[in-house]
Amino acid sequence: MERTATSPAPPAPAGAPLLDGVPRQRGTALPAPPPPEARPRPWRLLPTPTGTPFTFAYATVLAVTSVIATHAGPELVHALYQDSSTDVAHLVRTPVLVLLASALWIAGGILSPYALAFVLVLTALERRIGGARAACVFLAGHVLATLATEVPVGLAVLAGHLPTTSLHRLDYGISFGVAASVGALAGLLRPWLGWPLLALTGGLLLKDLWAFQDPMTNWGHVIALSIGMSTWSFLRRWAAAPRKGRGELRDRPRRTRTRPRR
């Protein structure tokens, strides 16, 4: 019997009707899978040892000092607060020690609004820019706002406008660092969430300043919030750099090696 060669059938033109019962035909593209639904993950609002080590460790230290302040005797607690105070007298003698020690206490205890704000804000900030940078933002607000409020007091005492007792004013807590962290975080959130957070926080701080009950501390909160806002350009570059780098590597076309014809 003579064999006859048969040529392969030409591919179906674009737009041609598909054959029934064939799962996939040449030239047809599979539909894209639906995007996964974004599920809320409320546990990410709280610090974890692996996800946010800086916030977790710092919160643990603050919890321990709050327990000490609650159960220790009043004389011991007052002595600890006094030795950790960032007043002018201590800043002149041991500035680094008191600046660090004053950030180990929460004014009002573990149940104060600053404790809750610390946990939520620092956790969100560290998840976006990392622990080292979140610590820098917190310390910048704590240190710079403290100096901005205490240095004028020392100058006023030297000029004779304030009594010498102002050099020993009790000043401690994490509120300046928290205010700076709120200001920094507002620039990293989506506008519909960042601007209301900034407006609410700024309104509360200006309300306390208007009451004029503790003007130096209230001015320190406003200054710390402004310090956090001044870091927006740096933090946005830091937060976008890892994602941008991965995207550039993923979108870069692959190089194909061609062999010369022989």
N, C-alpha and C positions, 0 to 999 in steps of 0.2 A: 504494500500500500504506500502510496506516495505521500510524504509529509508536506503540509502546506504551512508556511509561517504566517502567523496572524499578528498584525501590528496592534500595540496597546491602544485602548480606547482613549480618545482625547479627554482632558479634564473638563468637567462641567463648567460652563461659563458662569460668570457672576450673576446672581439673581435667578439662576435656573431652579425649577422646583426640585425639592429633595425627595429621595425615594423613601417610601414608607418602610418601617421595620428595620432601618439601618441606624444604629446608635450614633455614629459619627461619620461624616463623609469628608473627603479631601476638599480643602478650601473653605471649610466652615469653622468659625471661631467659637470656642466655648464661652458661655456667658460668665461674666466676672462674678465671683462669690460675693454675697452681701457682706458689708462691713460688720465686724462684731459690735454688739451693743455695749455702750459704755455703762458699766455697772458701778454704782456708788460704793466706795470703799471707805467707810467712816473711820476704820482703824488707822488710816494713814494720817489722821489729825493728831494722833498721839505719838510721842517719841518712842523709838525702839533702839535696842543696843546696836543693831547692825545697820539700820536705815538712817538713823540720826544719832550717832554716838555722842556728839557734843551736847546736844540738848538733853539727851537721856542722862548723861553723867552729871551735867550741871543741875538738872532737876532733882537728881538723887541727893546731891550735896545740899541743895536748898531745903529739901524735905528733912534732912538730918538736922540742919541748923534751926529749922522751924520747930522741930520736936524739942530741941534743947531750950529754945526760947520759951516754949510753952510750959515745960515741966521743971525748969531750973528755978532757983530762988530769984526774987526781984533784984537783990543786990548784985548777984552774979550776972544777970542779964543786962543790967544797966552798965556794969563794968565792961562787959563784952561790947556793947553798943558804943560806949565811950571810946574804947581803944580802937574800934574799927571806924570811927567817925572821920569823914573827910573834911574836917574843919580846917581853918587856916593854920592853926598851931601844928596840927599833925602833918599837913601838907608841906610845911616848911621843914620839919624834922625828917619824916619818913614818908615821902610822897608815894613811892611805888607800893610799899607795904599797905598803907591805908586805902589806896585806890583799889587794890585787889581784895582786901579784907572787907571793905564796905559793900562789895558786890556779893557777899556770902549770906546776906540777911534780906528778908522780905519785910518791909514795913507793913504791919497789919497781920502778919502770919501767913500760913499756907492757904488760908481760905480767903485771902484778899483778892480783889479783882486783878491786881498785878500778877499774882501767881497764875491765874487762869490765862491771862494774856501772854505771859511768858511761855507757857507750854504750847499754846496754839500757834502763836506768831513765830517763835523760834523753830518749831517743828516745820512749819510751812516754808520758812526762809531757808533752813538748812537743806530741805529736800530739793530746792531749786538751785542753790549756789554752792552747796557743800558746807561741811562743818567748819573748816578753817576760815572761810570768808564770812560765814555767819558770825563766828566769834569776833572777827575784826570789826564788823558792823556794830555788834553789841558793845564791845570795848570802846570803840570810837565815840559812841553816844555817851557811854558812862563817864569816860575820862574827860572828853572835851566839854561836855555840858557841866561837869563838876568844876572844872577850872574856870569856865566862863562865868560861873556864879560865885565862886569863892574868891577869886583874885580881886574883883571889885570890892568885896568886903574888906580884904586886907588893906587895899589902898584907901578905903574910906576910914578905916581905923587909924592909919598913918596920918591922914589929913585932919583927923580930929572930928569927923562927922559921925562916927559911931563909937560906942564905948568899947573898951578892951574885952568885955565879956563876949562880944560878937566873934572873937577869934576862937572860941570854944563852943560854937554852936553845933548841936548834935545833928549829923547829916550822914545817913547810910541808906542802903537799899538798892534795888535793881530797876527802879522806875525809869531812870534816864536811859539805860540800855534797852528797856522794853519799848520806850517811845521811839528811839532811833530805829529799832527793828521794825516797828509798825510803819514808819515812814519809808523804809527801804522796801518792805514787802508790798506796799501799795503800788509801787512802780513795776512790780513783776507780775501782778495779777491782771486778769482781763479788765478792760476799762469799766464794765458794768459792775465789777466787784471792787476794784482798787479805788476808784474815786469815791464811792460811798464810804468805804472804810476810812479813807483819809479825811473826808468831810466830817464823819462822826467823831473820829479821834480829835481832830483839830477843834471842833466845836466844844467838846468836853474840856479840853485844855484851856481854851480861851475863856470858857465859863468860870473855871477855877481861878484864872488870872484876874478876871473881872471882880470876883468876890474879894480878892486882896487879903486873904487870910494868911497865906504863906507865899508872899510874892517871889522870894528868891527861888524856892523849889518850883513854883509854877512857871517862872521864866525858864528854869532849867529844862522842864518838860517841853516847852515850845522850841527851845534851842535844839534839844535832842531830836525832836521830830524833824526839824529842818536839816539836821545833819544826815539823818537817814534819807531824806528826799534828795539831798545833794549827791548821793551815790547812785542814782538811777542809771546814768549813762554807763558807769563801770559795771554795775550788776547785770544790766541787760546784755552787755557783751559777754560777760562770764556765763550767764545762763544760756545764751544762744550758741556759744562756741562749740560745745560737744555735739549738739544736734546738727549744726551746720557742717562740722567735719564729717559726721557719718553720712549726711546727705550728699556731700560732694563725692565721697568715695562710692556711694551707691549709684549715683547718677552718671559717673564718669564712664564713657564708652570703653568697651574692651578692645584692646589692640589685637588684631589678628595677624599672624605671621604667614606671609605668602611665600611659596617656594617658586623659584624660577622654572620655567618650562624647559625641559630637555629636548 
